[in-house]
């Protein structure tokens, strides 16, 4: 159970750090050279968020199952 809690905390930290980086990158949108790169980066962010959300859901399910036993 302790390991699951640590994994969940680490996932939350990764998500927060990534979101902070994206907020900073929004300022680069104004520079034409970065627009195409930013579009790709945003797509990568969506994929990361989906996978992170799935992992968090699975951790919650495993935790619930463990607590019921």
PQR file of N, CA, C, O and H, with PARSE charges and radii, in Angstrom:
ATOM      1  N   UNK A   1       0.818  -1.188   0.000 -0.4000 1.5000
ATOM      2  CA  UNK A   1       0.000   0.000   0.000 -0.0000 2.0000
ATOM      3  C   UNK A   1       0.868   1.261   0.000  0.5500 1.7000
ATOM      4  O   UNK A   1       0.541   2.243  -0.666 -0.5500 1.4000
ATOM      5  N   UNK A   2       1.958   1.230   0.739 -0.4000 1.5000
ATOM      6  CA  UNK A   2       2.852   2.391   0.780 -0.0000 2.0000
ATOM      7  C   UNK A   2       3.409   2.697  -0.609  0.5500 1.7000
ATOM      8  O   UNK A   2       3.532   3.860  -0.994 -0.5500 1.4000
ATOM      9  H   UNK A   2       2.224   0.432   1.281  0.4000 1.0000
ATOM     10  N   UNK A   3       3.742   1.656  -1.349 -0.4000 1.5000
ATOM     11  CA  UNK A   3       4.292   1.856  -2.691 -0.0000 2.0000
ATOM     12  C   UNK A   3       3.254   2.480  -3.622  0.5500 1.7000
ATOM     13  O   UNK A   3       3.588   3.340  -4.437 -0.5500 1.4000
ATOM     14  H   UNK A   3       3.642   0.712  -1.036  0.4000 1.0000
ATOM     15  N   UNK A   4       2.010   2.053  -3.504 -0.4000 1.5000
ATOM     16  CA  UNK A   4       0.945   2.630  -4.323 -0.0000 2.0000
ATOM     17  C   UNK A   4       0.774   4.114  -4.003  0.5500 1.7000
ATOM     18  O   UNK A   4       0.596   4.928  -4.908 -0.5500 1.4000
ATOM     19  H   UNK A   4       1.739   1.354  -2.842  0.4000 1.0000
ATOM     20  N   UNK A   5       0.828   4.463  -2.731 -0.4000 1.5000
ATOM     21  CA  UNK A   5       0.701   5.868  -2.329 -0.0000 2.0000
ATOM     22  C   UNK A   5       1.847   6.692  -2.918  0.5500 1.7000
ATOM     23  O   UNK A   5       1.632   7.796  -3.418 -0.5500 1.4000
ATOM     24  H   UNK A   5       0.973   3.802  -1.995  0.4000 1.0000
ATOM     25  N   UNK A   6       3.056   6.152  -2.855 -0.4000 1.5000
ATOM     26  CA  UNK A   6       4.218   6.860  -3.411 -0.0000 2.0000
ATOM     27  C   UNK A   6       4.103   7.018  -4.922  0.5500 1.7000
ATOM     28  O   UNK A   6       4.436   8.072  -5.463 -0.5500 1.4000
ATOM     29  H   UNK A   6       3.230   5.255  -2.448  0.4000 1.0000
ATOM     30  N   UNK A   7       3.635   5.980  -5.604 -0.4000 1.5000
ATOM     31  CA  UNK A   7       3.453   6.056  -7.058 -0.0000 2.0000
ATOM     32  C   UNK A   7       2.428   7.127  -7.418  0.5500 1.7000
ATOM     33  O   UNK A   7       2.625   7.893  -8.361 -0.5500 1.4000
ATOM     34  H   UNK A   7       3.365   5.124  -5.165  0.4000 1.0000
ATOM     35  N   UNK A   8       1.353   7.174  -6.676 -0.4000 1.5000
ATOM     36  CA  UNK A   8       0.317   8.167  -6.945 -0.0000 2.0000
ATOM     37  C   UNK A   8       0.851   9.582  -6.725  0.5500 1.7000
ATOM     38  O   UNK A   8       0.574  10.482  -7.518 -0.5500 1.4000
ATOM     39  H   UNK A   8       1.193   6.551  -5.909  0.4000 1.0000
ATOM     40  N   UNK A   9       1.609   9.776  -5.658 -0.4000 1.5000
ATOM     41  CA  UNK A   9       2.200  11.092  -5.397 -0.0000 2.0000
ATOM     42  C   UNK A   9       3.168  11.487  -6.507  0.5500 1.7000
ATOM     43  O   UNK A   9       3.203  12.644  -6.927 -0.5500 1.4000
ATOM     44  H   UNK A   9       1.834   9.044  -5.014  0.4000 1.0000
ATOM     45  N   UNK A  10       3.944  10.530  -6.975 -0.4000 1.5000
ATOM     46  CA  UNK A  10       4.895  10.835  -8.042 -0.0000 2.0000
ATOM     47  C   UNK A  10       4.175  11.194  -9.337  0.5500 1.7000
ATOM     48  O   UNK A  10       4.587  12.118 -10.038 -0.5500 1.4000
ATOM     49  H   UNK A  10       3.916   9.590  -6.634  0.4000 1.0000
ATOM     50  N   UNK A  11       3.104  10.471  -9.661 -0.4000 1.5000
ATOM     51  CA  UNK A  11       2.322  10.810 -10.850 -0.0000 2.0000
ATOM     52  C   UNK A  11       1.755  12.214 -10.752  0.5500 1.7000
ATOM     53  O   UNK A  11       1.773  12.962 -11.730 -0.5500 1.4000
ATOM     54  H   UNK A  11       2.770   9.720  -9.092  0.4000 1.0000
ATOM     55  N   UNK A  12       1.256  12.575  -9.591 -0.4000 1.5000
ATOM     56  CA  UNK A  12       0.728  13.928  -9.402 -0.0000 2.0000
ATOM     57  C   UNK A  12       1.810  14.981  -9.597  0.5500 1.7000
ATOM     58  O   UNK A  12       1.563  16.019 -10.212 -0.5500 1.4000
ATOM     59  H   UNK A  12       1.241  11.967  -8.797  0.4000 1.0000
ATOM     60  N   UNK A  13       3.006  14.722  -9.079 -0.4000 1.5000
ATOM     61  CA  UNK A  13       4.117  15.667  -9.238 -0.0000 2.0000
ATOM     62  C   UNK A  13       4.510  15.810 -10.698  0.5500 1.7000
ATOM     63  O   UNK A  13       4.761  16.919 -11.172 -0.5500 1.4000
ATOM     64  H   UNK A  13       3.206  13.879  -8.580  0.4000 1.0000
ATOM     65  N   UNK A  14       4.563  14.701 -11.407 -0.4000 1.5000
ATOM     66  CA  UNK A  14       4.912  14.741 -12.830 -0.0000 2.0000
ATOM     67  C   UNK A  14       3.893  15.580 -13.594  0.5500 1.7000
ATOM     68  O   UNK A  14       4.258  16.414 -14.422 -0.5500 1.4000
ATOM     69  H   UNK A  14       4.359  13.801 -11.022  0.4000 1.0000
ATOM     70  N   UNK A  15       2.616  15.352 -13.311 -0.4000 1.5000
ATOM     71  CA  UNK A  15       1.565  16.110 -13.980 -0.0000 2.0000
ATOM     72  C   UNK A  15       1.648  17.595 -13.687  0.5500 1.7000
ATOM     73  O   UNK A  15       1.480  18.415 -14.590 -0.5500 1.4000
ATOM     74  H   UNK A  15       2.319  14.674 -12.638  0.4000 1.0000
ATOM     75  N   UNK A  16       1.903  17.949 -12.448 -0.4000 1.5000
ATOM     76  CA  UNK A  16       2.010  19.360 -12.075 -0.0000 2.0000
ATOM     77  C   UNK A  16       3.204  20.021 -12.764  0.5500 1.7000
ATOM     78  O   UNK A  16       3.090  21.133 -13.280 -0.5500 1.4000
ATOM     79  H   UNK A  16       2.040  17.283 -11.715  0.4000 1.0000
ATOM     80  N   UNK A  17       4.346  19.336 -12.769 -0.4000 1.5000
ATOM     81  CA  UNK A  17       5.534  19.895 -13.421 -0.0000 2.0000
ATOM     82  C   UNK A  17       5.307  20.078 -14.916  0.5500 1.7000
ATOM     83  O   UNK A  17       5.713  21.085 -15.497 -0.5500 1.4000
ATOM     84  H   UNK A  17       4.439  18.433 -12.350  0.4000 1.0000
ATOM     85  N   UNK A  18       4.661  19.107 -15.526 -0.4000 1.5000
ATOM     86  CA  UNK A  18       4.401  19.181 -16.958 -0.0000 2.0000
ATOM     87  C   UNK A  18       3.451  20.333 -17.264  0.5500 1.7000
ATOM     88  O   UNK A  18       3.661  21.069 -18.228 -0.5500 1.4000
ATOM     89  H   UNK A  18       4.331  18.289 -15.054  0.4000 1.0000
ATOM     90  N   UNK A  19       2.425  20.493 -16.464 -0.4000 1.5000
ATOM     91  CA  UNK A  19       1.482  21.588 -16.681 -0.0000 2.0000
ATOM     92  C   UNK A  19       2.149  22.952 -16.512  0.5500 1.7000
ATOM     93  O   UNK A  19       1.825  23.888 -17.243 -0.5500 1.4000
ATOM     94  H   UNK A  19       2.254  19.895 -15.680  0.4000 1.0000
ATOM     95  N   UNK A  20       3.064  23.075 -15.574 -0.4000 1.5000
ATOM     96  CA  UNK A  20       3.796  24.337 -15.405 -0.0000 2.0000
ATOM     97  C   UNK A  20       4.641  24.633 -16.634  0.5500 1.7000
ATOM     98  O   UNK A  20       4.721  25.779 -17.076 -0.5500 1.4000
ATOM     99  H   UNK A  20       3.327  22.315 -14.981  0.4000 1.0000
ATOM    100  N   UNK A  21       5.267  23.611 -17.179 -0.4000 1.5000
ATOM    101  CA  UNK A  21       6.084  23.797 -18.386 -0.0000 2.0000
ATOM    102  C   UNK A  21       5.218  24.232 -19.559  0.5500 1.7000
ATOM    103  O   UNK A  21       5.611  25.104 -20.334 -0.5500 1.4000
ATOM    104  H   UNK A  21       5.202  22.680 -16.820  0.4000 1.0000
ATOM    105  N   UNK A  22       4.060  23.640 -19.691 -0.4000 1.5000
ATOM    106  CA  UNK A  22       3.157  24.004 -20.786 -0.0000 2.0000
ATOM    107  C   UNK A  22       2.694  25.446 -20.656  0.5500 1.7000
ATOM    108  O   UNK A  22       2.615  26.158 -21.656 -0.5500 1.4000
ATOM    109  H   UNK A  22       3.740  22.931 -19.062  0.4000 1.0000
ATOM    110  N   UNK A  23       2.389  25.884 -19.452 -0.4000 1.5000
ATOM    111  CA  UNK A  23       1.978  27.271 -19.251 -0.0000 2.0000
ATOM    112  C   UNK A  23       3.071  28.225 -19.716  0.5500 1.7000
ATOM    113  O   UNK A  23       2.783  29.250 -20.334 -0.5500 1.4000
ATOM    114  H   UNK A  23       2.454  25.305 -18.640  0.4000 1.0000
ATOM    115  N   UNK A  24       4.321  27.889 -19.419 -0.4000 1.5000
ATOM    116  CA  UNK A  24       5.431  28.740 -19.864 -0.0000 2.0000
ATOM    117  C   UNK A  24       5.562  28.708 -21.385  0.5500 1.7000
ATOM    118  O   UNK A  24       5.875  29.722 -22.009 -0.5500 1.4000
ATOM    119  H   UNK A  24       4.554  27.057 -18.917  0.4000 1.0000
ATOM    120  N   UNK A  25       5.321  27.543 -21.974 -0.4000 1.5000
ATOM    121  CA  UNK A  25       5.429  27.426 -23.425 -0.0000 2.0000
ATOM    122  C   UNK A  25       4.358  28.216 -24.160  0.5500 1.7000
ATOM    123  O   UNK A  25       4.558  28.611 -25.309 -0.5500 1.4000
ATOM    124  H   UNK A  25       5.066  26.719 -21.467  0.4000 1.0000
ATOM    125  N   UNK A  26       3.233  28.449 -23.516 -0.4000 1.5000
ATOM    126  CA  UNK A  26       2.181  29.238 -24.154 -0.0000 2.0000
ATOM    127  C   UNK A  26       2.695  30.618 -24.539  0.5500 1.7000
ATOM    128  O   UNK A  26       2.211  31.202 -25.509 -0.5500 1.4000
ATOM    129  H   UNK A  26       3.070  28.128 -22.583  0.4000 1.0000
ATOM    130  N   UNK A  27       3.649  31.145 -23.813 -0.4000 1.5000
ATOM    131  CA  UNK A  27       4.195  32.459 -24.157 -0.0000 2.0000
ATOM    132  C   UNK A  27       5.011  32.393 -25.446  0.5500 1.7000
ATOM    133  O   UNK A  27       5.160  33.400 -26.137 -0.5500 1.4000
ATOM    134  H   UNK A  27       4.042  30.671 -23.025  0.4000 1.0000
ATOM    135  N   UNK A  28       5.542  31.204 -25.773 -0.4000 1.5000
ATOM    136  CA  UNK A  28       6.332  31.055 -26.990 -0.0000 2.0000
ATOM    137  C   UNK A  28       5.472  30.976 -28.242  0.5500 1.7000
ATOM    138  O   UNK A  28       5.996  31.079 -29.351 -0.5500 1.4000
ATOM    139  H   UNK A  28       5.421  30.386 -25.211  0.4000 1.0000
ATOM    140  N   UNK A  29       4.164  30.794 -28.091 -0.4000 1.5000
ATOM    141  CA  UNK A  29       3.266  30.723 -29.243 -0.0000 2.0000
ATOM    142  C   UNK A  29       3.389  31.954 -30.125  0.5500 1.7000
ATOM    143  O   UNK A  29       3.138  31.903 -31.329 -0.5500 1.4000
ATOM    144  H   UNK A  29       3.739  30.710 -27.190  0.4000 1.0000
ATOM    145  N   UNK A  30       3.772  33.043 -29.515 -0.4000 1.5000
ATOM    146  CA  UNK A  30       3.855  34.298 -30.256 -0.0000 2.0000
ATOM    147  C   UNK A  30       5.030  34.320 -31.223  0.5500 1.7000
ATOM    148  O   UNK A  30       5.074  35.153 -32.128 -0.5500 1.4000
ATOM    149  H   UNK A  30       3.975  33.084 -28.536  0.4000 1.0000
ATOM    150  N   UNK A  31       5.972  33.420 -31.041 -0.4000 1.5000
ATOM    151  CA  UNK A  31       7.144  33.345 -31.921 -0.0000 2.0000
ATOM    152  C   UNK A  31       6.838  32.322 -33.014  0.5500 1.7000
ATOM    153  O   UNK A  31       6.624  31.151 -32.700 -0.5500 1.4000
ATOM    154  H   UNK A  31       5.936  32.743 -30.306  0.4000 1.0000
ATOM    155  N   UNK A  32       6.809  32.727 -34.299 -0.4000 1.5000
ATOM    156  CA  UNK A  32       6.393  31.832 -35.394 -0.0000 2.0000
ATOM    157  C   UNK A  32       7.139  30.493 -35.456  0.5500 1.7000
ATOM    158  O   UNK A  32       6.529  29.470 -35.769 -0.5500 1.4000
ATOM    159  H   UNK A  32       6.983  33.679 -34.555  0.4000 1.0000
ATOM    160  N   UNK A  33       8.431  30.479 -35.169 -0.4000 1.5000
ATOM    161  CA  UNK A  33       9.211  29.236 -35.271 -0.0000 2.0000
ATOM    162  C   UNK A  33       8.729  28.162 -34.298  0.5500 1.7000
ATOM    163  O   UNK A  33       8.916  26.968 -34.535 -0.5500 1.4000
ATOM    164  H   UNK A  33       8.926  31.309 -34.914  0.4000 1.0000
ATOM    165  N   UNK A  34       8.122  28.588 -33.226 -0.4000 1.5000
ATOM    166  CA  UNK A  34       7.715  27.638 -32.190 -0.0000 2.0000
ATOM    167  C   UNK A  34       6.281  27.125 -32.355  0.5500 1.7000
ATOM    168  O   UNK A  34       5.875  26.198 -31.655 -0.5500 1.4000
ATOM    169  H   UNK A  34       7.970  29.557 -33.033  0.4000 1.0000
ATOM    170  N   UNK A  35       5.527  27.706 -33.255 -0.4000 1.5000
ATOM    171  CA  UNK A  35       4.119  27.319 -33.390 -0.0000 2.0000
ATOM    172  C   UNK A  35       3.952  25.847 -33.761  0.5500 1.7000
ATOM    173  O   UNK A  35       3.157  25.143 -33.137 -0.5500 1.4000
ATOM    174  H   UNK A  35       5.857  28.459 -33.824  0.4000 1.0000
ATOM    175  N   UNK A  36       4.684  25.375 -34.760 -0.4000 1.5000
ATOM    176  CA  UNK A  36       4.558  23.969 -35.182 -0.0000 2.0000
ATOM    177  C   UNK A  36       5.016  23.044 -34.064  0.5500 1.7000
ATOM    178  O   UNK A  36       4.365  22.041 -33.773 -0.5500 1.4000
ATOM    179  H   UNK A  36       5.329  25.947 -35.267  0.4000 1.0000
ATOM    180  N   UNK A  37       6.132  23.383 -33.442 -0.4000 1.5000
ATOM    181  CA  UNK A  37       6.639  22.558 -32.342 -0.0000 2.0000
ATOM    182  C   UNK A  37       5.640  22.525 -31.193  0.5500 1.7000
ATOM    183  O   UNK A  37       5.424  21.483 -30.573 -0.5500 1.4000
ATOM    184  H   UNK A  37       6.660  24.199 -33.679  0.4000 1.0000
ATOM    185  N   UNK A  38       5.043  23.659 -30.921 -0.4000 1.5000
ATOM    186  CA  UNK A  38       4.095  23.750 -29.818 -0.0000 2.0000
ATOM    187  C   UNK A  38       2.870  22.874 -30.078  0.5500 1.7000
ATOM    188  O   UNK A  38       2.346  22.248 -29.158 -0.5500 1.4000
ATOM    189  H   UNK A  38       5.219  24.505 -31.424  0.4000 1.0000
ATOM    190  N   UNK A  39       2.417  22.830 -31.328 -0.4000 1.5000
ATOM    191  CA  UNK A  39       1.279  21.991 -31.685 -0.0000 2.0000
ATOM    192  C   UNK A  39       1.602  20.525 -31.406  0.5500 1.7000
ATOM    193  O   UNK A  39       0.774  19.801 -30.851 -0.5500 1.4000
ATOM    194  H   UNK A  39       2.844  23.339 -32.076  0.4000 1.0000
ATOM    195  N   UNK A  40       2.796  20.086 -31.786 -0.4000 1.5000
ATOM    196  CA  UNK A  40       3.208  18.710 -31.512 -0.0000 2.0000
ATOM    197  C   UNK A  40       3.297  18.466 -30.010  0.5500 1.7000
ATOM    198  O   UNK A  40       2.874  17.420 -29.517 -0.5500 1.4000
ATOM    199  H   UNK A  40       3.468  20.673 -32.237  0.4000 1.0000
ATOM    200  N   UNK A  41       3.834  19.410 -29.309 -0.4000 1.5000
ATOM    201  CA  UNK A  41       3.999  19.291 -27.862 -0.0000 2.0000
ATOM    202  C   UNK A  41       2.646  19.174 -27.166  0.5500 1.7000
ATOM    203  O   UNK A  41       2.489  18.393 -26.227 -0.5500 1.4000
ATOM    204  H   UNK A  41       4.177  20.259 -29.709  0.4000 1.0000
ATOM    205  N   UNK A  42       1.678  19.950 -27.627 -0.4000 1.5000
ATOM    206  CA  UNK A  42       0.342  19.911 -27.049 -0.0000 2.0000
ATOM    207  C   UNK A  42      -0.294  18.543 -27.267  0.5500 1.7000
ATOM    208  O   UNK A  42      -0.975  18.026 -26.381 -0.5500 1.4000
ATOM    209  H   UNK A  42       1.806  20.585 -28.390  0.4000 1.0000
ATOM    210  N   UNK A  43      -0.079  17.960 -28.427 -0.4000 1.5000
ATOM    211  CA  UNK A  43      -0.586  16.619 -28.704 -0.0000 2.0000
ATOM    212  C   UNK A  43       0.060  15.610 -27.759  0.5500 1.7000
ATOM    213  O   UNK A  43      -0.617  14.722 -27.239 -0.5500 1.4000
ATOM    214  H   UNK A  43       0.474  18.380 -29.147  0.4000 1.0000
ATOM    215  N   UNK A  44       1.349  15.743 -27.539 -0.4000 1.5000
ATOM    216  CA  UNK A  44       2.055  14.871 -26.599 -0.0000 2.0000
ATOM    217  C   UNK A  44       1.528  15.033 -25.182  0.5500 1.7000
ATOM    218  O   UNK A  44       1.421  14.058 -24.438 -0.5500 1.4000
ATOM    219  H   UNK A  44       1.898  16.464 -27.961  0.4000 1.0000
ATOM    220  N   UNK A  45       1.204  16.244 -24.817 -0.4000 1.5000
ATOM    221  CA  UNK A  45       0.645  16.505 -23.489 -0.0000 2.0000
ATOM    222  C   UNK A  45      -0.678  15.771 -23.317  0.5500 1.7000
ATOM    223  O   UNK A  45      -0.923  15.164 -22.274 -0.5500 1.4000
ATOM    224  H   UNK A  45       1.291  17.036 -25.422  0.4000 1.0000
ATOM    225  N   UNK A  46      -1.521  15.825 -24.326 -0.4000 1.5000
ATOM    226  CA  UNK A  46      -2.822  15.153 -24.241 -0.0000 2.0000
ATOM    227  C   UNK A  46      -2.621  13.645 -24.033  0.5500 1.7000
ATOM    228  O   UNK A  46      -3.300  13.031 -23.211 -0.5500 1.4000
ATOM    229  H   UNK A  46      -1.321  16.318 -25.173  0.4000 1.0000
ATOM    230  N   UNK A  47      -1.707  13.070 -24.767 -0.4000 1.5000
ATOM    231  CA  UNK A  47      -1.421  11.641 -24.625 -0.0000 2.0000
ATOM    232  C   UNK A  47      -0.907  11.337 -23.229  0.5500 1.7000
ATOM    233  O   UNK A  47      -1.345  10.370 -22.607 -0.5500 1.4000
ATOM    234  H   UNK A  47      -1.154  13.568 -25.435  0.4000 1.0000
ATOM    235  N   UNK A  48       0.015  12.150 -22.729 -0.4000 1.5000
ATOM    236  CA  UNK A  48       0.555  11.953 -21.384 -0.0000 2.0000
ATOM    237  C   UNK A  48      -0.541  12.047 -20.327  0.5500 1.7000
ATOM    238  O   UNK A  48      -0.592  11.228 -19.409 -0.5500 1.4000
ATOM    239  H   UNK A  48       0.370  12.936 -23.234  0.4000 1.0000
ATOM    240  N   UNK A  49      -1.410  13.037 -20.454 -0.4000 1.5000
ATOM    241  CA  UNK A  49      -2.494  13.202 -19.487 -0.0000 2.0000
ATOM    242  C   UNK A  49      -3.442  12.002 -19.506  0.5500 1.7000
ATOM    243  O   UNK A  49      -3.892  11.550 -18.453 -0.5500 1.4000
ATOM    244  H   UNK A  49      -1.368  13.702 -21.200  0.4000 1.0000
ATOM    245  N   UNK A  50      -3.746  11.487 -20.698 -0.4000 1.5000
ATOM    246  CA  UNK A  50      -4.627  10.320 -20.802 -0.0000 2.0000
ATOM    247  C   UNK A  50      -4.002   9.101 -20.129  0.5500 1.7000
ATOM    248  O   UNK A  50      -4.665   8.391 -19.374 -0.5500 1.4000
ATOM    249  H   UNK A  50      -3.381  11.854 -21.554  0.4000 1.0000
ATOM    250  N   UNK A  51      -2.731   8.869 -20.406 -0.4000 1.5000
ATOM    251  CA  UNK A  51      -2.052   7.708 -19.825 -0.0000 2.0000
ATOM    252  C   UNK A  51      -1.893   7.856 -18.308  0.5500 1.7000
ATOM    253  O   UNK A  51      -2.073   6.891 -17.566 -0.5500 1.4000
ATOM    254  H   UNK A  51      -2.192   9.446 -21.019  0.4000 1.0000
ATOM    255  N   UNK A  52      -1.560   9.053 -17.860 -0.4000 1.5000
ATOM    256  CA  UNK A  52      -1.422   9.306 -16.429 -0.0000 2.0000
ATOM    257  C   UNK A  52      -2.765   9.100 -15.727  0.5500 1.7000
ATOM    258  O   UNK A  52      -2.826   8.517 -14.645 -0.5500 1.4000
ATOM    259  H   UNK A  52      -1.414   9.836 -18.463  0.4000 1.0000
ATOM    260  N   UNK A  53      -3.822   9.577 -16.344 -0.4000 1.5000
ATOM    261  CA  UNK A  53      -5.153   9.402 -15.771 -0.0000 2.0000
ATOM    262  C   UNK A  53      -5.510   7.924 -15.672  0.5500 1.7000
ATOM    263  O   UNK A  53      -6.075   7.478 -14.673 -0.5500 1.4000
ATOM    264  H   UNK A  53      -3.773  10.051 -17.223  0.4000 1.0000
ATOM    265  N   UNK A  54      -5.178   7.173 -16.712 -0.4000 1.5000
ATOM    266  CA  UNK A  54      -5.456   5.726 -16.694 -0.0000 2.0000
ATOM    267  C   UNK A  54      -4.674   5.041 -15.567  0.5500 1.7000
ATOM    268  O   UNK A  54      -5.218   4.199 -14.853 -0.5500 1.4000
ATOM    269  H   UNK A  54      -4.720   7.536 -17.523  0.4000 1.0000
ATOM    270  N   UNK A  55      -3.416   5.401 -15.417 -0.4000 1.5000
ATOM    271  CA  UNK A  55      -2.591   4.820 -14.350 -0.0000 2.0000
ATOM    272  C   UNK A  55      -3.178   5.160 -12.983  0.5500 1.7000
ATOM    273  O   UNK A  55      -3.261   4.298 -12.109 -0.5500 1.4000
ATOM    274  H   UNK A  55      -2.975   6.086 -15.997  0.4000 1.0000
ATOM    275  N   UNK A  56      -3.585   6.411 -12.799 -0.4000 1.5000
ATOM    276  CA  UNK A  56      -4.176   6.810 -11.518 -0.0000 2.0000
ATOM    277  C   UNK A  56      -5.467   6.042 -11.239  0.5500 1.7000
ATOM    278  O   UNK A  56      -5.727   5.642 -10.104 -0.5500 1.4000
ATOM    279  H   UNK A  56      -3.517   7.112 -13.509  0.4000 1.0000
ATOM    280  N   UNK A  57      -6.266   5.842 -12.273 -0.4000 1.5000
ATOM    281  CA  UNK A  57      -7.499   5.073 -12.109 -0.0000 2.0000
ATOM    282  C   UNK A  57      -7.191   3.647 -11.682  0.5500 1.7000
ATOM    283  O   UNK A  57      -7.839   3.114 -10.781 -0.5500 1.4000
ATOM    284  H   UNK A  57      -6.055   6.167 -13.195  0.4000 1.0000
ATOM    285  N   UNK A  58      -6.211   3.029 -12.319 -0.4000 1.5000
ATOM    286  CA  UNK A  58      -5.839   1.658 -11.979 -0.0000 2.0000
ATOM    287  C   UNK A  58      -5.285   1.579 -10.555  0.5500 1.7000
ATOM    288  O   UNK A  58      -5.582   0.632  -9.827 -0.5500 1.4000
ATOM    289  H   UNK A  58      -5.684   3.462 -13.051  0.4000 1.0000
ATOM    290  N   UNK A  59      -4.488   2.563 -10.159 -0.4000 1.5000
ATOM    291  CA  UNK A  59      -3.959   2.589  -8.786 -0.0000 2.0000
ATOM    292  C   UNK A  59      -5.117   2.679  -7.798  0.5500 1.7000
ATOM    293  O   UNK A  59      -5.135   1.977  -6.787 -0.5500 1.4000
ATOM    294  H   UNK A  59      -4.247   3.332 -10.750  0.4000 1.0000
ATOM    295  N   UNK A  60      -6.079   3.543  -8.094 -0.4000 1.5000
ATOM    296  CA  UNK A  60      -7.240   3.671  -7.213 -0.0000 2.0000
ATOM    297  C   UNK A  60      -8.021   2.365  -7.128  0.5500 1.7000
ATOM    298  O   UNK A  60      -8.461   1.972  -6.047 -0.5500 1.4000
ATOM    299  H   UNK A  60      -6.064   4.114  -8.916  0.4000 1.0000
ATOM    300  N   UNK A  61      -8.192   1.694  -8.259 -0.4000 1.5000
ATOM    301  CA  UNK A  61      -8.902   0.412  -8.268 -0.0000 2.0000
ATOM    302  C   UNK A  61      -8.156  -0.633  -7.437  0.5500 1.7000
ATOM    303  O   UNK A  61      -8.765  -1.371  -6.664 -0.5500 1.4000
ATOM    304  H   UNK A  61      -7.834   2.013  -9.137  0.4000 1.0000
ATOM    305  N   UNK A  62      -6.835  -0.688  -7.604 -0.4000 1.5000
ATOM    306  CA  UNK A  62      -6.039  -1.655  -6.846 -0.0000 2.0000
ATOM    307  C   UNK A  62      -6.082  -1.340  -5.354  0.5500 1.7000
ATOM    308  O   UNK A  62      -6.157  -2.239  -4.517 -0.5500 1.4000
ATOM    309  H   UNK A  62      -6.340  -0.088  -8.232  0.4000 1.0000
ATOM    310  N   UNK A  63      -6.033  -0.056  -5.040 -0.4000 1.5000
ATOM    311  CA  UNK A  63      -6.094   0.353  -3.638 -0.0000 2.0000
ATOM    312  C   UNK A  63      -7.435  -0.036  -3.028  0.5500 1.7000
ATOM    313  O   UNK A  63      -7.484  -0.584  -1.927 -0.5500 1.4000
ATOM    314  H   UNK A  63      -5.972   0.675  -5.720  0.4000 1.0000
ATOM    315  N   UNK A  64      -8.508   0.243  -3.734 -0.4000 1.5000
ATOM    316  CA  UNK A  64      -9.841  -0.124  -3.245 -0.0000 2.0000
ATOM    317  C   UNK A  64      -9.951  -1.631  -3.035  0.5500 1.7000
ATOM    318  O   UNK A  64     -10.478  -2.088  -2.020 -0.5500 1.4000
ATOM    319  H   UNK A  64      -8.468   0.688  -4.628  0.4000 1.0000
ATOM    320  N   UNK A  65      -9.451  -2.398  -4.001 -0.4000 1.5000
ATOM    321  CA  UNK A  65      -9.508  -3.842  -3.902 -0.0000 2.0000
ATOM    322  C   UNK A  65      -8.693  -4.327  -2.693  0.5500 1.7000
ATOM    323  O   UNK A  65      -9.132  -5.201  -1.946 -0.5500 1.4000
ATOM    324  H   UNK A  65      -9.023  -2.027  -4.825  0.4000 1.0000
ATOM    325  N   UNK A  66      -7.512  -3.748  -2.519 -0.4000 1.5000
ATOM    326  CA  UNK A  66      -6.643  -4.142  -1.405 -0.0000 2.0000
ATOM    327  C   UNK A  66      -7.307  -3.834  -0.071  0.5500 1.7000
ATOM    328  O   UNK A  66      -7.222  -4.624   0.869 -0.5500 1.4000
ATOM    329  H   UNK A  66      -7.156  -3.038  -3.126  0.4000 1.0000
ATOM    330  N   UNK A  67      -7.969  -2.682   0.009 -0.4000 1.5000
ATOM    331  CA  UNK A  67      -8.616  -2.274   1.262 -0.0000 2.0000
ATOM    332  C   UNK A  67      -9.822  -3.154   1.595  0.5500 1.7000
ATOM    333  O   UNK A  67     -10.168  -3.316   2.765 -0.5500 1.4000
ATOM    334  H   UNK A  67      -8.038  -2.040  -0.755  0.4000 1.0000
ATOM    335  N   UNK A  68     -10.458  -3.720   0.576 -0.4000 1.5000
ATOM    336  CA  UNK A  68     -11.620  -4.570   0.802 -0.0000 2.0000
ATOM    337  C   UNK A  68     -11.236  -5.961   1.287  0.5500 1.7000
ATOM    338  O   UNK A  68     -12.047  -6.663   1.891 -0.5500 1.4000
ATOM    339  H   UNK A  68     -10.177  -3.589  -0.375  0.4000 1.0000
ATOM    340  N   UNK A  69     -10.012  -6.349   1.024 -0.4000 1.5000
ATOM    341  CA  UNK A  69      -9.583  -7.695   1.414 -0.0000 2.0000
ATOM    342  C   UNK A  69      -9.229  -7.771   2.873  0.5500 1.7000
ATOM    343  O   UNK A  69      -8.848  -8.835   3.361 -0.5500 1.4000
ATOM    344  H   UNK A  69      -9.353  -5.779   0.534  0.4000 1.0000
TER
END
